[in-house]
Amino acid sequence: MTNLTKSPAKSHGFVTRGIHWLSILVIGYGYLKGLDNVNQLADPALFRFEVIFASSMGLLFAFRLFWTQKIGGATRLPPAAPKWEHFASRCVHYGLYGSIFTIVGTGLAIAYAYASPFLGDLFINAMILVHEAALTLLPALILTHIAGALWHKVIRRDGVLESMTGKLPI
């Protein structure tokens, strides 16, 4: 298959590309720093850091979702791309947002439940279960996203990958 359009996909703007790559760094950092045990939240400095990190991540992704939906544009798929590509793209992107918001929400719930005398272990354990499920799903969605970008680079050759990388020789 070759290019589906006569011209390559329109490039995402600087803000959209910046948010995209910053998001990758934040997600990567979140996985690297991780917590080994919820009891680490007993350290007030770590508790404060985790709440600030999670809140910042949530705000970044809320801004990203708003930006791509209302200002910068969410997709660069050619209109002539098959319906299944549009559907798959939406599913993966909304899955990524859903996973991130679930990780942030359950992470904050775990932190505040740990600090609260009113919420018990059952609640914390339920939140940990959902948190870990989202943490497990997110890399699969990221790999699917990367596979889709490579599909557009190698198979479709429609400029979709380049719309996010700019002139980088990827």
C-alpha positions in Angstrom: 0.0 0.0 0.0 1.1 3.5 -0.6 0.2 7.0 0.3 -3.6 7.4 0.7 -3.5 11.1 0.1 -1.9 13.3 -2.5 -0.2 15.3 0.2 1.3 14.1 3.5 -0.6 14.5 6.8 -0.7 18.0 8.2 1.9 18.4 11.0 0.7 18.8 14.6 1.6 22.1 16.0 4.4 22.8 18.5 2.1 22.7 21.5 0.6 19.4 20.6 3.9 17.8 19.8 5.4 19.2 23.1 2.5 17.9 25.2 2.8 14.5 23.5 6.5 14.1 24.2 6.3 15.6 27.7 3.5 13.0 28.4 5.9 10.2 27.4 8.5 11.5 29.8 6.0 11.8 32.6 4.6 8.3 32.1 8.2 6.9 31.9 9.2 8.7 35.0 6.1 7.4 36.8 6.9 3.8 36.0 10.6 4.2 37.0 9.9 5.9 40.3 7.0 3.7 41.3 6.2 2.6 44.9 7.1 -0.8 46.2 4.6 -0.7 49.0 1.7 1.5 50.0 3.2 1.8 53.5 5.9 4.1 52.0 3.1 6.8 52.0 3.7 7.1 55.8 6.6 9.3 54.9 5.0 12.8 54.7 7.5 14.1 52.1 6.9 11.1 49.8 3.1 11.3 50.4 3.2 15.0 49.4 5.4 14.3 46.4 3.1 11.5 45.2 0.0 13.6 45.5 1.6 16.5 43.6 3.0 14.2 40.9 -0.4 12.5 40.4 -2.3 15.8 40.4 0.2 17.3 37.9 -0.1 14.3 35.7 -3.8 14.4 35.8 -3.8 18.1 34.9 -1.3 17.6 32.1 -3.6 14.9 30.5 -6.7 16.9 31.1 -5.1 19.8 29.3 -3.8 17.4 26.6 -7.3 16.0 26.1 -8.9 19.5 26.0 -6.1 20.8 23.6 -6.4 17.9 21.1 -10.2 17.8 21.1 -10.9 21.6 21.0 -7.8 23.3 19.6 -4.9 21.3 18.1 -6.8 18.4 16.5 -6.7 14.8 17.6 -5.9 12.9 14.5 -3.9 13.2 11.4 -5.4 10.2 9.7 -6.3 10.9 6.1 -10.0 11.0 5.6 -9.6 8.2 3.0 -8.1 5.9 5.6 -10.2 2.8 6.2 -12.9 3.1 8.8 -11.2 0.4 10.9 -8.1 2.6 11.2 -10.2 5.5 12.4 -12.0 3.2 14.9 -8.7 1.6 16.1 -7.1 5.0 16.5 -10.0 6.4 18.6 -10.0 3.2 20.7 -6.3 3.3 21.5 -6.3 7.1 22.2 -9.3 6.9 24.5 -7.9 3.8 26.1 -4.6 5.7 26.8 -6.6 8.6 28.4 -8.8 6.2 30.3 -5.7 4.3 31.7 -4.0 7.5 32.7 -7.0 9.0 34.4 -7.6 5.7 36.2 -4.0 5.5 37.3 -4.2 9.1 38.6 -7.6 8.7 40.2 -6.9 5.5 42.0 -3.4 6.6 43.0 -4.9 9.7 44.7 -7.6 7.6 46.2 -5.0 5.1 47.6 -2.9 8.0 49.0 -5.9 9.7 50.7 -7.4 6.5 51.9 -4.0 5.5 53.5 -4.0 8.9 55.3 -7.7 8.6 56.4 -8.8 6.9 59.5 -12.3 6.4 57.9 -11.4 4.3 54.9 -10.3 0.8 55.5 -8.0 -1.8 53.9 -10.8 -3.1 51.7 -11.1 0.2 49.9 -7.4 0.6 49.6 -7.0 -3.0 48.3 -9.8 -2.4 45.7 -8.1 0.8 44.5 -4.7 -1.0 44.3 -6.3 -3.7 42.2 -7.8 -1.2 39.7 -4.6 0.9 39.8 -2.4 -2.1 39.0 -4.8 -3.2 36.2 -4.5 0.2 34.6 -0.7 0.1 35.0 -0.7 -3.2 33.2 -2.9 -2.1 30.4 -1.1 1.2 29.7 2.1 -0.3 28.2 0.0 -2.6 25.9 -1.9 0.5 24.7 1.4 2.4 24.2 2.9 -0.4 22.2 -0.3 -0.6 20.1 0.0 3.2 19.6 3.7 2.8 18.5 2.7 -0.1 16.2 0.1 2.1 14.6 2.6 4.9 14.1 5.0 2.5 12.4 2.2 1.1 10.3 1.7 4.6 8.9 5.4 5.2 8.4 6.3 1.8 6.8 3.1 0.6 5.1 0.8 3.6 4.5 3.5 6.2 4.1 0.9 8.9 4.7 2.9 11.2 6.9 0.9 10.4 10.1 4.0 9.5 12.1 5.8 12.6 10.8 2.9 14.8 11.9 4.1 14.1 15.5 7.8 13.9 15.0 8.2 16.8 12.6 11.3 16.5 10.5 13.0 13.9 12.7 14.5 11.1 10.6 12.5 8.3 12.2 
